Amino acid sequence: MASGWGWGNLFGGNAAKSKDAPKNAILGLRSTLEMLSKRERHLQNQMDEQDAIARKNVAANKGVAKAALRRKKNYEHQLEQTSAQMLTVEREISSIETANINKETLDAMKHAQQAMVKIHGGLTIDKVDQTMEDLREQHAIGEEIAEALTQGNIGQGVDEDELDEELAELQQEELDNKMLRTGSVPVSDQIQRMPTVGTGEIKGKQQRVEEDDEEEELRKLQAEMAM
């Protein structure tokens, strides 16, 4: 058991180290960059100090001024090296970050591809077509079953004569409504009604119209008295 645990821990440890390697490398480079930045500031201070000494002694003591300038040149050379090293470190940090992002992106795409494979499984176009065809057949069977269950309970068709009669009734109702609203029959409606409506029926309708008008007048009078 101890041996098995050791192997598992070893493989797991290697995987973890491999995953953390880019991060650790970047952390190390950033630490180095910070150290170089401090050195850069120190060298710049040293250069400024030697420059001040040279300027102070340029007239009184040329030897001291010249030595200060020599030290300044030495610090300047070191500063140039340090600046170059900082550029190199910064470039490496950027390269590692880009490489790590590329790797993470590729891993994500691989996982997506694997997920798609699992989702599709053994699915093929032929299987999809067959499934859709089976569904259409089942829908057709369902329609036939529904038709068989309702046979005899629903009309078998539409009678055109019945439709014409219903349409004529609707037209007549609309004409009656116009008469009630206006108190008179439009000329076009009169022409259309004359062949189909008897004189007695017209008189009866006119009498109803007059009664409705009287009731309307009565309601108006009652409203005025209430006011």
mmCIF file of the C-alpha atoms, coordinates in Angstrom:
data_MODEL
# 
_entry.id   MODEL 
# 
loop_
_atom_site.group_PDB 
_atom_site.id 
_atom_site.type_symbol 
_atom_site.label_atom_id 
_atom_site.label_alt_id 
_atom_site.label_comp_id 
_atom_site.label_asym_id 
_atom_site.label_entity_id 
_atom_site.label_seq_id 
_atom_site.pdbx_PDB_ins_code 
_atom_site.Cartn_x 
_atom_site.Cartn_y 
_atom_site.Cartn_z 
_atom_site.occupancy 
_atom_site.B_iso_or_equiv 
_atom_site.pdbx_formal_charge 
_atom_site.auth_seq_id 
_atom_site.auth_comp_id 
_atom_site.auth_asym_id 
_atom_site.auth_atom_id 
_atom_site.pdbx_PDB_model_num 
ATOM 1   C CA . MET A 1 1   ? 0.000   0.000  0.000   1.00 0.00 ? 1   MET A CA 1 
ATOM 2   C CA . ALA A 1 2   ? 2.799   2.371  0.820   1.00 0.00 ? 2   ALA A CA 1 
ATOM 3   C CA . SER A 1 3   ? 4.459   1.638  -2.514  1.00 0.00 ? 3   SER A CA 1 
ATOM 4   C CA . GLY A 1 4   ? 1.242   2.232  -4.480  1.00 0.00 ? 4   GLY A CA 1 
ATOM 5   C CA . TRP A 1 5   ? 0.627   5.486  -2.662  1.00 0.00 ? 5   TRP A CA 1 
ATOM 6   C CA . GLY A 1 6   ? 4.163   6.553  -3.392  1.00 0.00 ? 6   GLY A CA 1 
ATOM 7   C CA . TRP A 1 7   ? 3.822   5.966  -7.143  1.00 0.00 ? 7   TRP A CA 1 
ATOM 8   C CA . GLY A 1 8   ? 0.481   7.777  -7.262  1.00 0.00 ? 8   GLY A CA 1 
ATOM 9   C CA . ASN A 1 9   ? 1.914   10.670 -5.317  1.00 0.00 ? 9   ASN A CA 1 
ATOM 10  C CA . LEU A 1 10  ? 4.934   10.739 -7.608  1.00 0.00 ? 10  LEU A CA 1 
ATOM 11  C CA . PHE A 1 11  ? 2.853   10.929 -10.787 1.00 0.00 ? 11  PHE A CA 1 
ATOM 12  C CA . GLY A 1 12  ? 0.479   13.430 -9.241  1.00 0.00 ? 12  GLY A CA 1 
ATOM 13  C CA . GLY A 1 13  ? 3.400   15.517 -8.050  1.00 0.00 ? 13  GLY A CA 1 
ATOM 14  C CA . ASN A 1 14  ? 4.967   15.530 -11.495 1.00 0.00 ? 14  ASN A CA 1 
ATOM 15  C CA . ALA A 1 15  ? 1.700   16.599 -13.079 1.00 0.00 ? 15  ALA A CA 1 
ATOM 16  C CA . ALA A 1 16  ? 1.271   19.385 -10.554 1.00 0.00 ? 16  ALA A CA 1 
ATOM 17  C CA . LYS A 1 17  ? 4.838   20.568 -11.073 1.00 0.00 ? 17  LYS A CA 1 
ATOM 18  C CA . SER A 1 18  ? 4.394   20.519 -14.829 1.00 0.00 ? 18  SER A CA 1 
ATOM 19  C CA . LYS A 1 19  ? 1.230   22.594 -14.537 1.00 0.00 ? 19  LYS A CA 1 
ATOM 20  C CA . ASP A 1 20  ? 2.817   25.087 -12.144 1.00 0.00 ? 20  ASP A CA 1 
ATOM 21  C CA . ALA A 1 21  ? 6.093   25.358 -14.087 1.00 0.00 ? 21  ALA A CA 1 
ATOM 22  C CA . PRO A 1 22  ? 5.082   28.400 -16.183 1.00 0.00 ? 22  PRO A CA 1 
ATOM 23  C CA . LYS A 1 23  ? 3.755   30.213 -13.140 1.00 0.00 ? 23  LYS A CA 1 
ATOM 24  C CA . ASN A 1 24  ? 6.876   29.478 -11.120 1.00 0.00 ? 24  ASN A CA 1 
ATOM 25  C CA . ALA A 1 25  ? 9.109   30.559 -13.999 1.00 0.00 ? 25  ALA A CA 1 
ATOM 26  C CA . ILE A 1 26  ? 7.239   33.856 -14.314 1.00 0.00 ? 26  ILE A CA 1 
ATOM 27  C CA . LEU A 1 27  ? 7.442   34.458 -10.571 1.00 0.00 ? 27  LEU A CA 1 
ATOM 28  C CA . GLY A 1 28  ? 11.186  33.828 -10.656 1.00 0.00 ? 28  GLY A CA 1 
ATOM 29  C CA . LEU A 1 29  ? 11.701  36.174 -13.593 1.00 0.00 ? 29  LEU A CA 1 
ATOM 30  C CA . ARG A 1 30  ? 9.625   38.909 -11.960 1.00 0.00 ? 30  ARG A CA 1 
ATOM 31  C CA . SER A 1 31  ? 11.711  38.574 -8.821  1.00 0.00 ? 31  SER A CA 1 
ATOM 32  C CA . THR A 1 32  ? 14.851  38.942 -10.935 1.00 0.00 ? 32  THR A CA 1 
ATOM 33  C CA . LEU A 1 33  ? 13.346  41.939 -12.713 1.00 0.00 ? 33  LEU A CA 1 
ATOM 34  C CA . GLU A 1 34  ? 12.636  43.624 -9.391  1.00 0.00 ? 34  GLU A CA 1 
ATOM 35  C CA . MET A 1 35  ? 16.224  43.045 -8.275  1.00 0.00 ? 35  MET A CA 1 
ATOM 36  C CA . LEU A 1 36  ? 17.563  44.496 -11.527 1.00 0.00 ? 36  LEU A CA 1 
ATOM 37  C CA . SER A 1 37  ? 15.273  47.493 -11.168 1.00 0.00 ? 37  SER A CA 1 
ATOM 38  C CA . LYS A 1 38  ? 16.700  48.201 -7.727  1.00 0.00 ? 38  LYS A CA 1 
ATOM 39  C CA . ARG A 1 39  ? 20.216  47.873 -9.098  1.00 0.00 ? 39  ARG A CA 1 
ATOM 40  C CA . GLU A 1 40  ? 19.343  50.267 -11.908 1.00 0.00 ? 40  GLU A CA 1 
ATOM 41  C CA . ARG A 1 41  ? 18.200  52.901 -9.432  1.00 0.00 ? 41  ARG A CA 1 
ATOM 42  C CA . HIS A 1 42  ? 21.335  52.397 -7.312  1.00 0.00 ? 42  HIS A CA 1 
ATOM 43  C CA . LEU A 1 43  ? 23.663  52.799 -10.297 1.00 0.00 ? 43  LEU A CA 1 
ATOM 44  C CA . GLN A 1 44  ? 21.835  55.927 -11.408 1.00 0.00 ? 44  GLN A CA 1 
ATOM 45  C CA . ASN A 1 45  ? 22.290  57.410 -7.934  1.00 0.00 ? 45  ASN A CA 1 
ATOM 46  C CA . GLN A 1 46  ? 25.984  56.557 -8.023  1.00 0.00 ? 46  GLN A CA 1 
ATOM 47  C CA . MET A 1 47  ? 26.374  58.239 -11.400 1.00 0.00 ? 47  MET A CA 1 
ATOM 48  C CA . ASP A 1 48  ? 24.624  61.372 -10.152 1.00 0.00 ? 48  ASP A CA 1 
ATOM 49  C CA . GLU A 1 49  ? 26.856  61.444 -7.086  1.00 0.00 ? 49  GLU A CA 1 
ATOM 50  C CA . GLN A 1 50  ? 30.089  61.123 -9.090  1.00 0.00 ? 50  GLN A CA 1 
ATOM 51  C CA . ASP A 1 51  ? 28.879  63.745 -11.534 1.00 0.00 ? 51  ASP A CA 1 
ATOM 52  C CA . ALA A 1 52  ? 28.325  66.135 -8.627  1.00 0.00 ? 52  ALA A CA 1 
ATOM 53  C CA . ILE A 1 53  ? 31.843  65.442 -7.289  1.00 0.00 ? 53  ILE A CA 1 
ATOM 54  C CA . ALA A 1 54  ? 33.380  66.080 -10.709 1.00 0.00 ? 54  ALA A CA 1 
ATOM 55  C CA . ARG A 1 55  ? 31.512  69.370 -11.086 1.00 0.00 ? 55  ARG A CA 1 
ATOM 56  C CA . LYS A 1 56  ? 32.526  70.459 -7.598  1.00 0.00 ? 56  LYS A CA 1 
ATOM 57  C CA . ASN A 1 57  ? 36.244  69.806 -8.164  1.00 0.00 ? 57  ASN A CA 1 
ATOM 58  C CA . VAL A 1 58  ? 36.589  70.609 -11.842 1.00 0.00 ? 58  VAL A CA 1 
ATOM 59  C CA . ALA A 1 59  ? 38.337  73.921 -11.072 1.00 0.00 ? 59  ALA A CA 1 
ATOM 60  C CA . ALA A 1 60  ? 39.933  73.319 -7.665  1.00 0.00 ? 60  ALA A CA 1 
ATOM 61  C CA . ASN A 1 61  ? 41.198  69.735 -8.064  1.00 0.00 ? 61  ASN A CA 1 
ATOM 62  C CA . LYS A 1 62  ? 41.249  68.294 -11.546 1.00 0.00 ? 62  LYS A CA 1 
ATOM 63  C CA . GLY A 1 63  ? 42.581  64.924 -10.353 1.00 0.00 ? 63  GLY A CA 1 
ATOM 64  C CA . VAL A 1 64  ? 39.598  64.372 -8.058  1.00 0.00 ? 64  VAL A CA 1 
ATOM 65  C CA . ALA A 1 65  ? 37.237  65.530 -10.802 1.00 0.00 ? 65  ALA A CA 1 
ATOM 66  C CA . LYS A 1 66  ? 38.818  63.175 -13.326 1.00 0.00 ? 66  LYS A CA 1 
ATOM 67  C CA . ALA A 1 67  ? 38.615  60.200 -10.931 1.00 0.00 ? 67  ALA A CA 1 
ATOM 68  C CA . ALA A 1 68  ? 34.951  60.971 -10.300 1.00 0.00 ? 68  ALA A CA 1 
ATOM 69  C CA . LEU A 1 69  ? 34.284  61.030 -14.020 1.00 0.00 ? 69  LEU A CA 1 
ATOM 70  C CA . ARG A 1 70  ? 36.072  57.667 -14.393 1.00 0.00 ? 70  ARG A CA 1 
ATOM 71  C CA . ARG A 1 71  ? 33.851  56.139 -11.699 1.00 0.00 ? 71  ARG A CA 1 
ATOM 72  C CA . LYS A 1 72  ? 30.807  57.691 -13.333 1.00 0.00 ? 72  LYS A CA 1 
ATOM 73  C CA . LYS A 1 73  ? 31.745  56.031 -16.652 1.00 0.00 ? 73  LYS A CA 1 
ATOM 74  C CA . ASN A 1 74  ? 32.087  52.679 -14.884 1.00 0.00 ? 74  ASN A CA 1 
ATOM 75  C CA . TYR A 1 75  ? 28.666  53.033 -13.285 1.00 0.00 ? 75  TYR A CA 1 
ATOM 76  C CA . GLU A 1 76  ? 27.224  54.098 -16.613 1.00 0.00 ? 76  GLU A CA 1 
ATOM 77  C CA . HIS A 1 77  ? 28.567  50.936 -18.265 1.00 0.00 ? 77  HIS A CA 1 
ATOM 78  C CA . GLN A 1 78  ? 27.057  48.787 -15.506 1.00 0.00 ? 78  GLN A CA 1 
ATOM 79  C CA . LEU A 1 79  ? 23.772  50.650 -15.881 1.00 0.00 ? 79  LEU A CA 1 
ATOM 80  C CA . GLU A 1 80  ? 23.675  49.877 -19.602 1.00 0.00 ? 80  GLU A CA 1 
ATOM 81  C CA . GLN A 1 81  ? 24.259  46.185 -18.873 1.00 0.00 ? 81  GLN A CA 1 
ATOM 82  C CA . THR A 1 82  ? 21.544  46.188 -16.235 1.00 0.00 ? 82  THR A CA 1 
ATOM 83  C CA . SER A 1 83  ? 19.067  47.861 -18.588 1.00 0.00 ? 83  SER A CA 1 
ATOM 84  C CA . ALA A 1 84  ? 19.828  45.256 -21.269 1.00 0.00 ? 84  ALA A CA 1 
ATOM 85  C CA . GLN A 1 85  ? 19.319  42.443 -18.741 1.00 0.00 ? 85  GLN A CA 1 
ATOM 86  C CA . MET A 1 86  ? 15.981  43.929 -17.722 1.00 0.00 ? 86  MET A CA 1 
ATOM 87  C CA . LEU A 1 87  ? 14.860  43.983 -21.361 1.00 0.00 ? 87  LEU A CA 1 
ATOM 88  C CA . THR A 1 88  ? 15.833  40.337 -21.717 1.00 0.00 ? 88  THR A CA 1 
ATOM 89  C CA . VAL A 1 89  ? 13.923  39.339 -18.585 1.00 0.00 ? 89  VAL A CA 1 
ATOM 90  C CA . GLU A 1 90  ? 10.847  41.294 -19.625 1.00 0.00 ? 90  GLU A CA 1 
ATOM 91  C CA . ARG A 1 91  ? 10.950  39.645 -23.044 1.00 0.00 ? 91  ARG A CA 1 
ATOM 92  C CA . GLU A 1 92  ? 11.159  36.190 -21.458 1.00 0.00 ? 92  GLU A CA 1 
ATOM 93  C CA . ILE A 1 93  ? 8.232   36.934 -19.157 1.00 0.00 ? 93  ILE A CA 1 
ATOM 94  C CA . SER A 1 94  ? 6.140   37.986 -22.131 1.00 0.00 ? 94  SER A CA 1 
ATOM 95  C CA . SER A 1 95  ? 7.162   34.875 -24.096 1.00 0.00 ? 95  SER A CA 1 
ATOM 96  C CA . ILE A 1 96  ? 6.259   32.530 -21.256 1.00 0.00 ? 96  ILE A CA 1 
ATOM 97  C CA . GLU A 1 97  ? 2.937   34.247 -20.669 1.00 0.00 ? 97  GLU A CA 1 
ATOM 98  C CA . THR A 1 98  ? 2.093   34.016 -24.367 1.00 0.00 ? 98  THR A CA 1 
ATOM 99  C CA . ALA A 1 99  ? 3.135   30.372 -24.535 1.00 0.00 ? 99  ALA A CA 1 
ATOM 100 C CA . ASN A 1 100 ? 1.112   29.558 -21.439 1.00 0.00 ? 100 ASN A CA 1 
ATOM 101 C CA . ILE A 1 101 ? -1.959  31.293 -22.857 1.00 0.00 ? 101 ILE A CA 1 
ATOM 102 C CA . ASN A 1 102 ? -1.538  29.364 -26.114 1.00 0.00 ? 102 ASN A CA 1 
ATOM 103 C CA . LYS A 1 103 ? -1.297  26.101 -24.199 1.00 0.00 ? 103 LYS A CA 1 
ATOM 104 C CA . GLU A 1 104 ? -4.358  26.861 -22.082 1.00 0.00 ? 104 GLU A CA 1 
ATOM 105 C CA . THR A 1 105 ? -6.313  27.789 -25.208 1.00 0.00 ? 105 THR A CA 1 
ATOM 106 C CA . LEU A 1 106 ? -5.273  24.603 -26.976 1.00 0.00 ? 106 LEU A CA 1 
ATOM 107 C CA . ASP A 1 107 ? -6.195  22.491 -23.933 1.00 0.00 ? 107 ASP A CA 1 
ATOM 108 C CA . ALA A 1 108 ? -9.606  24.158 -23.802 1.00 0.00 ? 108 ALA A CA 1 
ATOM 109 C CA . MET A 1 109 ? -10.153 23.423 -27.493 1.00 0.00 ? 109 MET A CA 1 
ATOM 110 C CA . LYS A 1 110 ? -9.158  19.785 -26.969 1.00 0.00 ? 110 LYS A CA 1 
ATOM 111 C CA . HIS A 1 111 ? -11.613 19.465 -24.088 1.00 0.00 ? 111 HIS A CA 1 
ATOM 112 C CA . ALA A 1 112 ? -14.326 21.018 -26.232 1.00 0.00 ? 112 ALA A CA 1 
ATOM 113 C CA . GLN A 1 113 ? -13.588 18.555 -29.041 1.00 0.00 ? 113 GLN A CA 1 
ATOM 114 C CA . GLN A 1 114 ? -13.704 15.630 -26.632 1.00 0.00 ? 114 GLN A CA 1 
ATOM 115 C CA . ALA A 1 115 ? -17.004 16.869 -25.235 1.00 0.00 ? 115 ALA A CA 1 
ATOM 116 C CA . MET A 1 116 ? -18.461 17.108 -28.730 1.00 0.00 ? 116 MET A CA 1 
ATOM 117 C CA . VAL A 1 117 ? -17.363 13.554 -29.477 1.00 0.00 ? 117 VAL A CA 1 
ATOM 118 C CA . LYS A 1 118 ? -19.068 12.301 -26.307 1.00 0.00 ? 118 LYS A CA 1 
ATOM 119 C CA . ILE A 1 119 ? -22.231 14.246 -27.094 1.00 0.00 ? 119 ILE A CA 1 
ATOM 120 C CA . HIS A 1 120 ? -22.468 12.958 -30.646 1.00 0.00 ? 120 HIS A CA 1 
ATOM 121 C CA . GLY A 1 121 ? -21.372 9.454  -29.720 1.00 0.00 ? 121 GLY A CA 1 
ATOM 122 C CA . GLY A 1 122 ? -22.310 7.082  -32.523 1.00 0.00 ? 122 GLY A CA 1 
ATOM 123 C CA . LEU A 1 123 ? -24.644 9.628  -34.083 1.00 0.00 ? 123 LEU A CA 1 
ATOM 124 C CA . THR A 1 124 ? -24.554 9.763  -37.879 1.00 0.00 ? 124 THR A CA 1 
ATOM 125 C CA . ILE A 1 125 ? -26.528 11.538 -40.593 1.00 0.00 ? 125 ILE A CA 1 
ATOM 126 C CA . ASP A 1 126 ? -28.156 8.237  -41.586 1.00 0.00 ? 126 ASP A CA 1 
ATOM 127 C CA . LYS A 1 127 ? -29.340 7.695  -38.015 1.00 0.00 ? 127 LYS A CA 1 
ATOM 128 C CA . VAL A 1 128 ? -30.722 11.225 -37.844 1.00 0.00 ? 128 VAL A CA 1 
ATOM 129 C CA . ASP A 1 129 ? -32.570 10.777 -41.145 1.00 0.00 ? 129 ASP A CA 1 
ATOM 130 C CA . GLN A 1 130 ? -33.991 7.461  -39.958 1.00 0.00 ? 130 GLN A CA 1 
ATOM 131 C CA . THR A 1 131 ? -35.125 8.981  -36.680 1.00 0.00 ? 131 THR A CA 1 
ATOM 132 C CA . MET A 1 132 ? -36.899 11.836 -38.466 1.00 0.00 ? 132 MET A CA 1 
ATOM 133 C CA . GLU A 1 133 ? -38.566 9.388  -40.829 1.00 0.00 ? 133 GLU A CA 1 
ATOM 134 C CA . ASP A 1 134 ? -39.756 7.298  -37.864 1.00 0.00 ? 134 ASP A CA 1 
ATOM 135 C CA . LEU A 1 135 ? -41.174 10.429 -36.252 1.00 0.00 ? 135 LEU A CA 1 
ATOM 136 C CA . ARG A 1 136 ? -43.086 11.326 -39.410 1.00 0.00 ? 136 ARG A CA 1 
ATOM 137 C CA . GLU A 1 137 ? -44.542 7.819  -39.543 1.00 0.00 ? 137 GLU A CA 1 
ATOM 138 C CA . GLN A 1 138 ? -45.621 8.006  -35.918 1.00 0.00 ? 138 GLN A CA 1 
ATOM 139 C CA . HIS A 1 139 ? -47.260 11.403 -36.503 1.00 0.00 ? 139 HIS A CA 1 
ATOM 140 C CA . ALA A 1 140 ? -49.163 9.950  -39.445 1.00 0.00 ? 140 ALA A CA 1 
ATOM 141 C CA . ILE A 1 141 ? -50.296 6.995  -37.328 1.00 0.00 ? 141 ILE A CA 1 
ATOM 142 C CA . GLY A 1 142 ? -51.410 9.381  -34.609 1.00 0.00 ? 142 GLY A CA 1 
ATOM 143 C CA . GLU A 1 143 ? -53.506 11.357 -37.109 1.00 0.00 ? 143 GLU A CA 1 
ATOM 144 C CA . GLU A 1 144 ? -55.147 8.151  -38.364 1.00 0.00 ? 144 GLU A CA 1 
ATOM 145 C CA . ILE A 1 145 ? -55.915 7.041  -34.808 1.00 0.00 ? 145 ILE A CA 1 
ATOM 146 C CA . ALA A 1 146 ? -57.429 10.419 -33.944 1.00 0.00 ? 146 ALA A CA 1 
ATOM 147 C CA . GLU A 1 147 ? -59.543 10.352 -37.104 1.00 0.00 ? 147 GLU A CA 1 
ATOM 148 C CA . ALA A 1 148 ? -60.765 6.820  -36.316 1.00 0.00 ? 148 ALA A CA 1 
ATOM 149 C CA . LEU A 1 149 ? -61.682 7.759  -32.743 1.00 0.00 ? 149 LEU A CA 1 
ATOM 150 C CA . THR A 1 150 ? -63.716 10.786 -33.843 1.00 0.00 ? 150 THR A CA 1 
ATOM 151 C CA . GLN A 1 151 ? -65.322 9.231  -36.907 1.00 0.00 ? 151 GLN A CA 1 
ATOM 152 C CA . GLY A 1 152 ? -69.047 9.950  -37.064 1.00 0.00 ? 152 GLY A CA 1 
ATOM 153 C CA . ASN A 1 153 ? -68.869 12.704 -34.452 1.00 0.00 ? 153 ASN A CA 1 
ATOM 154 C CA . ILE A 1 154 ? -67.517 15.446 -36.712 1.00 0.00 ? 154 ILE A CA 1 
ATOM 155 C CA . GLY A 1 155 ? -69.039 16.683 -39.974 1.00 0.00 ? 155 GLY A CA 1 
ATOM 156 C CA . GLN A 1 156 ? -67.523 15.152 -43.066 1.00 0.00 ? 156 GLN A CA 1 
ATOM 157 C CA . GLY A 1 157 ? -67.374 18.375 -45.053 1.00 0.00 ? 157 GLY A CA 1 
ATOM 158 C CA . VAL A 1 158 ? -68.588 21.936 -45.544 1.00 0.00 ? 158 VAL A CA 1 
ATOM 159 C CA . ASP A 1 159 ? -71.889 22.557 -47.317 1.00 0.00 ? 159 ASP A CA 1 
ATOM 160 C CA . GLU A 1 160 ? -71.471 25.562 -49.606 1.00 0.00 ? 160 GLU A CA 1 
ATOM 161 C CA . ASP A 1 161 ? -75.238 26.232 -49.603 1.00 0.00 ? 161 ASP A CA 1 
ATOM 162 C CA . GLU A 1 162 ? -75.238 26.437 -45.827 1.00 0.00 ? 162 GLU A CA 1 
ATOM 163 C CA . LEU A 1 163 ? -72.346 28.881 -45.981 1.00 0.00 ? 163 LEU A CA 1 
ATOM 164 C CA . ASP A 1 164 ? -74.267 31.070 -48.445 1.00 0.00 ? 164 ASP A CA 1 
ATOM 165 C CA . GLU A 1 165 ? -77.349 31.034 -46.176 1.00 0.00 ? 165 GLU A CA 1 
ATOM 166 C CA . GLU A 1 166 ? -75.274 31.996 -43.130 1.00 0.00 ? 166 GLU A CA 1 
ATOM 167 C CA . LEU A 1 167 ? -73.620 34.773 -45.109 1.00 0.00 ? 167 LEU A CA 1 
ATOM 168 C CA . ALA A 1 168 ? -77.029 36.128 -46.180 1.00 0.00 ? 168 ALA A CA 1 
ATOM 169 C CA . GLU A 1 169 ? -78.188 36.098 -42.553 1.00 0.00 ? 169 GLU A CA 1 
ATOM 170 C CA . LEU A 1 170 ? -75.106 38.007 -41.458 1.00 0.00 ? 170 LEU A CA 1 
ATOM 171 C CA . GLN A 1 171 ? -75.676 40.584 -44.187 1.00 0.00 ? 171 GLN A CA 1 
ATOM 172 C CA . GLN A 1 172 ? -79.294 40.970 -43.092 1.00 0.00 ? 172 GLN A CA 1 
ATOM 173 C CA . GLU A 1 173 ? -78.251 41.447 -39.467 1.00 0.00 ? 173 GLU A CA 1 
ATOM 174 C CA . GLU A 1 174 ? -75.761 44.101 -40.505 1.00 0.00 ? 174 GLU A CA 1 
ATOM 175 C CA . LEU A 1 175 ? -78.485 45.892 -42.487 1.00 0.00 ? 175 LEU A CA 1 
ATOM 176 C CA . ASP A 1 176 ? -80.845 45.782 -39.512 1.00 0.00 ? 176 ASP A CA 1 
ATOM 177 C CA . ASN A 1 177 ? -78.171 47.267 -37.295 1.00 0.00 ? 177 ASN A CA 1 
ATOM 178 C CA . LYS A 1 178 ? -77.664 50.127 -39.740 1.00 0.00 ? 178 LYS A CA 1 
ATOM 179 C CA . MET A 1 179 ? -81.389 50.835 -39.700 1.00 0.00 ? 179 MET A CA 1 
ATOM 180 C CA . LEU A 1 180 ? -81.450 50.933 -35.911 1.00 0.00 ? 180 LEU A CA 1 
ATOM 181 C CA . ARG A 1 181 ? -78.490 53.315 -35.775 1.00 0.00 ? 181 ARG A CA 1 
ATOM 182 C CA . THR A 1 182 ? -79.579 55.732 -38.515 1.00 0.00 ? 182 THR A CA 1 
ATOM 183 C CA . GLY A 1 183 ? -83.352 55.402 -38.590 1.00 0.00 ? 183 GLY A CA 1 
ATOM 184 C CA . SER A 1 184 ? -83.297 55.003 -42.380 1.00 0.00 ? 184 SER A CA 1 
ATOM 185 C CA . VAL A 1 185 ? -82.212 52.452 -44.917 1.00 0.00 ? 185 VAL A CA 1 
ATOM 186 C CA . PRO A 1 186 ? -79.291 53.344 -47.240 1.00 0.00 ? 186 PRO A CA 1 
ATOM 187 C CA . VAL A 1 187 ? -80.260 53.515 -50.892 1.00 0.00 ? 187 VAL A CA 1 
ATOM 188 C CA . SER A 1 188 ? -77.837 50.749 -51.841 1.00 0.00 ? 188 SER A CA 1 
ATOM 189 C CA . ASP A 1 189 ? -79.215 48.519 -49.100 1.00 0.00 ? 189 ASP A CA 1 
ATOM 190 C CA . GLN A 1 190 ? -82.799 49.248 -50.144 1.00 0.00 ? 190 GLN A CA 1 
ATOM 191 C CA . ILE A 1 191 ? -82.036 48.179 -53.690 1.00 0.00 ? 191 ILE A CA 1 
ATOM 192 C CA . GLN A 1 192 ? -80.434 44.965 -52.500 1.00 0.00 ? 192 GLN A CA 1 
ATOM 193 C CA . ARG A 1 193 ? -83.259 44.172 -50.085 1.00 0.00 ? 193 ARG A CA 1 
ATOM 194 C CA . MET A 1 194 ? -86.241 44.901 -52.328 1.00 0.00 ? 194 MET A CA 1 
ATOM 195 C CA . PRO A 1 195 ? -86.200 41.616 -54.259 1.00 0.00 ? 195 PRO A CA 1 
ATOM 196 C CA . THR A 1 196 ? -85.868 39.450 -51.152 1.00 0.00 ? 196 THR A CA 1 
ATOM 197 C CA . VAL A 1 197 ? -87.873 41.187 -48.382 1.00 0.00 ? 197 VAL A CA 1 
ATOM 198 C CA . GLY A 1 198 ? -91.688 41.441 -48.310 1.00 0.00 ? 198 GLY A CA 1 
ATOM 199 C CA . THR A 1 199 ? -93.645 44.666 -47.694 1.00 0.00 ? 199 THR A CA 1 
ATOM 200 C CA . GLY A 1 200 ? -95.088 43.409 -44.420 1.00 0.00 ? 200 GLY A CA 1 
ATOM 201 C CA . GLU A 1 201 ? -91.648 42.641 -43.076 1.00 0.00 ? 201 GLU A CA 1 
ATOM 202 C CA . ILE A 1 202 ? -90.409 46.139 -43.999 1.00 0.00 ? 202 ILE A CA 1 
ATOM 203 C CA . LYS A 1 203 ? -93.339 47.711 -42.215 1.00 0.00 ? 203 LYS A CA 1 
ATOM 204 C CA . GLY A 1 204 ? -92.705 45.594 -39.138 1.00 0.00 ? 204 GLY A CA 1 
ATOM 205 C CA . LYS A 1 205 ? -89.085 46.643 -39.082 1.00 0.00 ? 205 LYS A CA 1 
ATOM 206 C CA . GLN A 1 206 ? -90.005 50.304 -39.574 1.00 0.00 ? 206 GLN A CA 1 
ATOM 207 C CA . GLN A 1 207 ? -92.423 50.038 -36.643 1.00 0.00 ? 207 GLN A CA 1 
ATOM 208 C CA . ARG A 1 208 ? -89.630 48.594 -34.455 1.00 0.00 ? 208 ARG A CA 1 
ATOM 209 C CA . VAL A 1 209 ? -87.374 51.407 -35.552 1.00 0.00 ? 209 VAL A CA 1 
ATOM 210 C CA . GLU A 1 210 ? -89.973 53.982 -34.597 1.00 0.00 ? 210 GLU A CA 1 
ATOM 211 C CA . GLU A 1 211 ? -90.468 52.307 -31.220 1.00 0.00 ? 211 GLU A CA 1 
ATOM 212 C CA . ASP A 1 212 ? -86.741 52.303 -30.631 1.00 0.00 ? 212 ASP A CA 1 
ATOM 213 C CA . ASP A 1 213 ? -86.609 56.002 -31.516 1.00 0.00 ? 213 ASP A CA 1 
ATOM 214 C CA . GLU A 1 214 ? -89.388 56.727 -29.025 1.00 0.00 ? 214 GLU A CA 1 
ATOM 215 C CA . GLU A 1 215 ? -87.553 54.804 -26.321 1.00 0.00 ? 215 GLU A CA 1 
ATOM 216 C CA . GLU A 1 216 ? -84.383 56.731 -27.120 1.00 0.00 ? 216 GLU A CA 1 
ATOM 217 C CA . GLU A 1 217 ? -86.252 60.052 -26.806 1.00 0.00 ? 217 GLU A CA 1 
ATOM 218 C CA . LEU A 1 218 ? -87.729 58.889 -23.496 1.00 0.00 ? 218 LEU A CA 1 
ATOM 219 C CA . ARG A 1 219 ? -84.276 58.037 -22.129 1.00 0.00 ? 219 ARG A CA 1 
ATOM 220 C CA . LYS A 1 220 ? -82.937 61.445 -23.147 1.00 0.00 ? 220 LYS A CA 1 
ATOM 221 C CA . LEU A 1 221 ? -85.874 63.178 -21.433 1.00 0.00 ? 221 LEU A CA 1 
ATOM 222 C CA . GLN A 1 222 ? -85.344 61.147 -18.258 1.00 0.00 ? 222 GLN A CA 1 
ATOM 223 C CA . ALA A 1 223 ? -81.639 62.088 -18.291 1.00 0.00 ? 223 ALA A CA 1 
ATOM 224 C CA . GLU A 1 224 ? -82.463 65.792 -18.665 1.00 0.00 ? 224 GLU A CA 1 
ATOM 225 C CA . MET A 1 225 ? -84.976 65.672 -15.797 1.00 0.00 ? 225 MET A CA 1 
ATOM 226 C CA . ALA A 1 226 ? -82.411 63.923 -13.599 1.00 0.00 ? 226 ALA A CA 1 
ATOM 227 C CA . MET A 1 227 ? -79.968 66.747 -14.273 1.00 0.00 ? 227 MET A CA 1 
# 
